[in-house]
């Protein structure tokens, strides 16, 4: 079944759990594309009013209330979870018990492991980590590794950055504050010397230049998703780092280590949300490279994307909203269309990159938007 066929067939009932920045972006994309009827559930009446204005059914929801979660997903074929990471296991449990396909955006490693265990014997799909990182970068990583007879190394770099930074951190909030703090505080999975390892967040600092602009990158947690467990054994090294403007990592080390705010995450969240502000004027940068042997000779592959915000049905969506919502909406589409398995745990390694990029939502990841007015459009270095 093609995407256009899906949109013409009977609409599929879907629940969107959470009506924050990402939940509303998901609802907007699905409504615009067609093929789905939407129920949006959240505890905030103001957010529900915004969802209702999009033409969605709305429902009050406490993300840790099992009965409320059961009501939210009842009668739906699938649920897309955009609640905070600590609600993921409860939401997945409600879906598993109700026989509803489950998708989420979590970067939280323990939550993903719990959902993977929950998926054993499930009669529907449980597919966490469907956003950008984790999510698309895992699909990309597997596709890059598959282009070698003997893949050796894989390096994935992703950043969601304000285009006009105006503070010392050179950063603004573009997605979940709790998720951001998780990335900066929790251990980072990687492969080193052919073995799975855990590395400290904010370490591994490197300098890089993309399209003539200087950045830095350092270890952050969760971006690889399940990749370290599913890459082929010949891979000797694989890592994920977040891209930031120079100096950001040093300031975060001061806050988290010297001032010990890693032990006071709620205070850190309040500081970030009161001081940094949010922006819709952001850019998402994706830079991936891989190396290995092909035909007995050393070879390299690269992929890059540069994605900006856009307007959809009169609503402004930031670059990170577009990328994150595109990942989970494409995963939903591919399950509904029968491209992906119909039951159990589904990981990034099971998603064909070509199918994702050809999807009506996943096409976002092929963009190479100019960073300055009049800049030329470049082609991807890697094509599936």
N, C-alpha and C positions, 0 to 999 in steps of 0.2 A: 504493500500500500504506500503510495506517495503522500507527501505532506498535503498536496492539493486535494487528493482523494479524501484524506482524513478530515480536512476542513469542510468538505461537502457532505460527509456522512453524518449520522446522528451525533449530536454533540456529546462529548464525554464529560460526566460530572467530576469536578476536581475541587478539593479543598486546599486553600492556601492558609497555612497556619502562621500568623504573624503579619501585621500590617505596618511594619516599619518601612524604612527606605527600600529594603530589598523585597519585602513582601508585596508592597504596592507596585514596584517595578515588575515583578513577576506577573501580578494580576493584569497590569496594563499590557504587557507583551502578549499574554495569552488571549486577552480579550480582542486585541488588535488583529492577531493572526487568525482567530476563529477556530472552530472545532471543539471548543470546551465551554461548559457552563461553570461558573465560579462561585464558590462560597468562601468568603474571607472571614477568619476568626481572629480576634485580638481582644485584649482586656481594656484597651483605650477607646472610649467612645468617639473621640475626635478622629482617630485613625479609621475607625469603622465608617464614619461619615464620609471620609475620602473614598473608601472602597465602594460605598453605596453610590457615590456620584459617578463611579465608573460603570455602574450597572450590575454590581455584584451583590449576591445575597450575603448578609452579614450575620455574625453570631458572636456573642461575648464568650471569652475563653480565658481560663487560667491554665497556663502551659504545664503546670504540675498536677492538675486535677484530672485523674483518670476518667471520671465520669464525663467531664466537660470535653476532654479530648475524644472520647468515644462518640459523643454527640456531634462533634465537629466533623468527623470523618464518615459518619454513618451515611450510607446511600451513595458514597463517592467511589469512583474507580481508583482514584489516586489521591495522595495528599503530598503537597510540597511544603516542607517545613522551613520557615524563615524566622523561627523563634530563636532566642539566645541558646548557645551551645548546651547549657545545662538542662534544657528541656528535651534534648534530642532523644535520649533513651526512652523517656516516657511517651513521647510522640510516636516513636517507632513501635513500641509495644502496643499502643492503641491500634495502630494500623495492622500489625501482624495478627492481632486478635480479631480484627474486623474483616480481614481478608482484603485489605486495601493496599495497593502499591504505595511504597514510601520512598521519598526523595528528600535530601537535605543539603545544607551548605556547610556543615560543621568542619572546622579545622582541628577540633579537639580529638586527639588520638585515643584516649581511653573510651570516649563515647563511641567512636567508630568501631573499636574492638568489641564493645558490648553489643552493638547492633549486628556485627558480623556473627557473633555467637547466637543472637536471637534469630538470625535468618536461617539457621539449620532446620530443615524440615518445613520452612514457611511455604505457604501455597501461593504467595504473591511476592513481588520484587521488594527487596530492601536495598536501597542504593544511596548511601550517604556520600558526602563530599562531591557534590555535583556542580560546584561553582567554577571559579577561575583557578584558584590555587588553595586548596586541592580541587581538582576537577579537570579542567581542560589541560593543565600542564601534565597531568598523569597520562591522559590520552596521547598527548604529544610525545611524552617521554617514551612510551611503548612504541609508537610509530617510528621514532628516530632509531631506537635500538634495533628494531626489526629490519632496518635497511642494511645491516652488517651481517656477514657470516659469523664474525666474532666481535660483538660490541664490547668496547673496553671502558669507555667513560661517558658520562652524561651529566651535563651542567645546565640547570634550569634557573633562570633569573626572571623575576616578575616584580613590578612596582606599580602602585596606584598613587599618583602624586599630584599635588596642586600645580596648575600651570603658572600661578602667580603667588609663590610663597611669600609671606610677609612677617615671619617670626623666626626666632633663632633656630628652632627645630626644622624650619623650612618644610613644614608639614601641616596639613589640615585633616580633619576627620572626614573620611569618605565612605566608611562602612561601620560595622559593629565595633564599638570601643572595647567591649569585653573580649571580642575575638582578637583585636589588635594586641591587647595586653597579654593574652594567651600566647600569641606568636613570639612576643619579646621575652617571656618568662619561662616557658616550658622547654624541655629537651627537644633537640632536633634530630630526627632520624636521617641517616645517610648510609652510604656504602663506602668503606675505605679498606683497601687491601683485599677486596673480595668478600668482606664480612660486614654484616649489618652492625652499625654503631650508633650511639647517641652522642651528639655534639652540643655544647652549650650555645644558647641563643646569643646573638649580638657578636659572636666571635667569627673568625674567618674573614676578616675585612679585606675587601679587594676594591680596587679602583677600576672603573670602566668608562668608556666614552661611547655614546650612542648618538649617531647623527650629529656629531660635533659638540654634544653637551656632556659635561663631566658629571658622573654619578659615583656612588659607592654602593656596595652590596655586602650583606653579612647574613649569617645563619639566622633563620627564623623557623619556628615550629609549625608542623602540620602541612606544609605546602606540598610535600611529596605524596600525601595520602597513603595508599597501600603499595606504592611503587617499589619500595625497598624489598617487599616480600614477593613481588611478582616479576621483577626483571630477570632475564636469563642469567645463569650462573657465571658466564664469562665476564660479566660487567665487574670491573675491578673498583670503579669509583663512580658514585652518583651523589649529587647534592643539590640542595635548593637554597637560594638566597633571595632576600627581598632587596629591591632597588630603592635607594633613597638619595636625596641630594647630599653632597659632602658635608660631614660634621654631625649628621643626625645620630649616628651610632654612638659617638663619644658622649653626647648629651644624655642619651638614653642610659648609658652605663652609669653616668653620674646619678641620675634619678633612681635607677633600680638598685644599684650596688652600693654606692657611697651613701645615699640618703635612705637606703633600705626600703624603698617603696614597693619592691617586689613582694614584700611581706605585708603590704597594706594596699592591696589591689583596688579595693573600693575607693579609697582616698585618691589613688592615681587616676581612676576612672573619672571621679568628680573634677579633678584638676584638668584633665584633658578636655572634658566636655565644657567646662566653664571658660577655659583659656584659649584653646586652639581654634574653636569654631569649625563649621563645616563648609564645604564648597561643592558646587556642581561643575565648576570649571576645572576639571582634572584630566589627566592623561593616564592610560594604562599602557605600560611597556612590557613586552614579552621578548626575551632573548634566550634562545636555547641553542646549545651546541653539543654534538656528540662525535665520538671518534671510535675507530675499531679497524678491523680487517675486512676487506671485501675482495674476493678472488685472490687471497693471499697477499694483498697490498694494503698499506695504510690508507684510510679514507676518512673524510670528515663530512658532517652534515650540519646545516644551520637552519634555524627558523626564527623569524622576528615578526612582530606585529606592533603597531602603534595605534591605539584606539582612543577616540575622543567621545565626549558626550554628544547627544543628539536629541531632537524633539520628536515625540511620538504622540500623535493625536492631540497636539496642543500642550502636551506635558513634557517638561524638560527632564531628561534622564542623564545622570552623570556617566562618565566612562565606566566606572566600577559597577554602577547599577546595571548598565547594559551587559557587561561581560559576565557578571555573576548571574543575573537573571537568564541570560542566553544559555549558560551551561545547564541549569536545572530544567529549563523549558525544553531544550533539545533532548535531554535525557528522557523526559516524559514522552515527547514525540516518538523517540526511537523505540521505547517500550510499547507504546500504543500501536505503532506500526509493525511490531513484531520483529524489528531488526535486532533487538536485544533479548536475552532470556526473559521468561515470563514468571519465574519464581526463584527464590533464594537470594543470596547476596550477589550483587553485581558490582564489580570494580572497574576502574578506569581501563585496565588491560583488555576488557571485553568490548570496549567501544571502538569501532573502526574510525580512524581519523577522517578518512575520506567521506564517510557517511555523516560525521559530525559537521564538517565544513560545508557539506552540500545541504544540510538541514536549514530550514527557513530561519531558525534562531542561531544555530552555530556559525552561520556565515559571518557573524560579527567578528570572529577571531581571525579572519583573513584580511582585515582592514589594515591599511598603511596610511593613516591620516597624516597630512602635513602638520608639522608643529609650528610653522611660521606661514603667514599668508603668501600664497603663490609658490610654495615649495612643491617640487615634483612628486609624483606618486611612484614609489618603488615596488618592485615585485618581491614576493617571498623568496628567500634563499632555498627553502625546502618545499617541495610540492609532493603531496601524497601520491 
